[in-house]
Amino acid sequence: MMSEPNPHTNHGLEKPVYDPAAPSAIEVDHIVKKYGDFTAVDDVSFSVKEGEIFGLLGPNGAGKSTLIRMMTTLIPITSGKARIGGHDVAKEPNAARRMIGVIPQALTSDLDLTVEENMNIYAKLYDVPAKERKKSIDELLELVDLIKWRDAATKTLSGGMRRRLEIARGLVHHPHIFFLDEPTTGLDPVSRVAVWEMLGNIKEHRQLTILITTHYMDEADRLCDRIAIVDHGKLVALDAPAALKASVPGSNVIEAQFENPPANWEQRLHTLDEVTSVQHEGAGMYRVLTGNGSRTTTQLVEMAVQSGVPVKSLSVQNTTLDDVFVHYTGRQLRDELQKAYAFVMPQRPGLQP
């Protein structure tokens, strides 16, 4: 198994700067996708500026992949419009396809071919001229740190290295707009950071607009200029990560675990100064949003001592995208992910999450 590069540096992890006044590379206008009586995407509208990294954030089954499949001409739109680089995907699908690179969630590179052979086949499919083909492959393998493995069989690569190969392959024809569907799903934490670093590195070297779907809060926060939160096929919030976090009442989050708290403990936590919400997460763990972390923490500890309720753990942090998701949907994203993995839902023919 090939080894991963060391991702524990800050290189490539800075968010590229995009111009909010730039023209729109992607325009989605009241788009709907129905499968019979089931509405997978429900009247979603947004635009993505040229040079932006835009994220679709939501749990499995929220409609993110269906949105990408419509935008990339893979499935028909029930109603509404999507324009890619100014081309209507329903009326000008071939023109739209020439503008884009697409990396699906599943790994699709041929395991029996070498890294360079996988790149070459893809370049030929897009009619990249031979001279340009070699130059592009060399440049991309360098960017994704696979130049040493160009002659290695793809089946010998680690999962993270295969994902980097897939991303390089999707750029070999010089697309202007790049779609990545859950780019780090199934990767270990080190490989995930390596992919983030690689995407930042590519963005520095190529003029790209990138749209990413993800259910990882840290990934969306780290990579994206703006984030659209999608839930049950609807767009429920859209803004820059910092603005989304600022929209949640309460600037601090206290996570505290208590030993045998009384039944009314959640209600009592609500009475503390500047507390805006309290979520009971089970096993004596509570998540408290407050406008003043230090004051609420002091009062919380005093109340616990006076009530004879031992505090097992306590931490204070700033508002996160987890809190944003709870604020706009009424539940935690990680709870939705656990449900998705715990149950096997029947799929209708052609139905995509």
Rosetta blueprint (number, residue, H / E / L):
1 M L
2 M L
3 S L
4 E L
5 P L
6 N L
7 P L
8 H L
9 T L
10 N L
11 H L
12 G L
13 L L
14 E L
15 K L
16 P L
17 V L
18 Y L
19 D L
20 P L
21 A L
22 A L
23 P L
24 S E
25 A E
26 I E
27 E E
28 V E
29 D E
30 H E
31 I E
32 V E
33 K E
34 K E
35 Y E
36 G L
37 D L
38 F E
39 T E
40 A E
41 V E
42 D E
43 D E
44 V E
45 S E
46 F E
47 S E
48 V E
49 K E
50 E L
51 G L
52 E L
53 I E
54 F E
55 G E
56 L E
57 L E
58 G L
59 P L
60 N L
61 G L
62 A L
63 G L
64 K H
65 S H
66 T H
67 L H
68 I H
69 R H
70 M H
71 M H
72 T L
73 T L
74 L L
75 I L
76 P L
77 I L
78 T L
79 S E
80 G E
81 K E
82 A E
83 R E
84 I E
85 G L
86 G L
87 H E
88 D E
89 V L
90 A L
91 K L
92 E L
93 P H
94 N H
95 A H
96 A H
97 R H
98 R H
99 M H
100 I E
101 G E
102 V E
103 I E
104 P L
105 Q L
106 A L
107 L L
108 T L
109 S L
110 D L
111 L L
112 D L
113 L L
114 T E
115 V H
116 E H
117 E H
118 N H
119 M H
120 N H
121 I H
122 Y H
123 A H
124 K H
125 L H
126 Y L
127 D L
128 V L
129 P L
130 A H
131 K H
132 E H
133 R H
134 K H
135 K H
136 S H
137 I H
138 D H
139 E H
140 L H
141 L H
142 E H
143 L H
144 V L
145 D L
146 L L
147 I H
148 K H
149 W H
150 R L
151 D L
152 A L
153 A E
154 T H
155 K H
156 T H
157 L L
158 S L
159 G H
160 G H
161 M H
162 R H
163 R H
164 R H
165 L H
166 E H
167 I H
168 A H
169 R H
170 G H
171 L L
172 V L
173 H L
174 H L
175 P L
176 H L
177 I E
178 F E
179 F E
180 L E
181 D E
182 E L
183 P L
184 T L
185 T L
186 G L
187 L L
188 D L
189 P H
190 V H
191 S H
192 R H
193 V H
194 A H
195 V H
196 W H
197 E H
198 M H
199 L H
200 G H
201 N H
202 I H
203 K H
204 E H
205 H H
206 R L
207 Q L
208 L L
209 T E
210 I E
211 L E
212 I E
213 T E
214 T E
215 H L
216 Y L
217 M H
218 D H
219 E H
220 A H
221 D H
222 R H
223 L H
224 C L
225 D L
226 R E
227 I E
228 A E
229 I E
230 V E
231 D E
232 H L
233 G L
234 K E
235 L E
236 V E
237 A E
238 L E
239 D E
240 A L
241 P H
242 A H
243 A H
244 L H
245 K H
246 A H
247 S L
248 V L
249 P L
250 G L
251 S L
252 N E
253 V E
254 I E
255 E E
256 A E
257 Q E
258 F E
259 E L
260 N L
261 P L
262 P L
263 A L
264 N L
265 W H
266 E H
267 Q H
268 R H
269 L H
270 H H
271 T L
272 L L
273 D L
274 E L
275 V E
276 T E
277 S E
278 V E
279 Q E
280 H E
281 E E
282 G E
283 A L
284 G L
285 M E
286 Y E
287 R E
288 V E
289 L E
290 T E
291 G L
292 N L
293 G H
294 S H
295 R H
296 T H
297 T H
298 T H
299 Q H
300 L H
301 V H
302 E H
303 M H
304 A H
305 V H
306 Q H
307 S H
308 G L
309 V L
310 P L
311 V E
312 K E
313 S E
314 L E
315 S E
316 V E
317 Q E
318 N E
319 T L
320 T L
321 L H
322 D H
323 D H
324 V H
325 F H
326 V H
327 H H
328 Y H
329 T H
330 G L
331 R L
332 Q L
333 L H
334 R H
335 D H
336 E H
337 L H
338 Q H
339 K H
340 A H
341 Y H
342 A H
343 F L
344 V L
345 M L
346 P L
347 Q L
348 R L
349 P L
350 G L
351 L L
352 Q L
353 P L
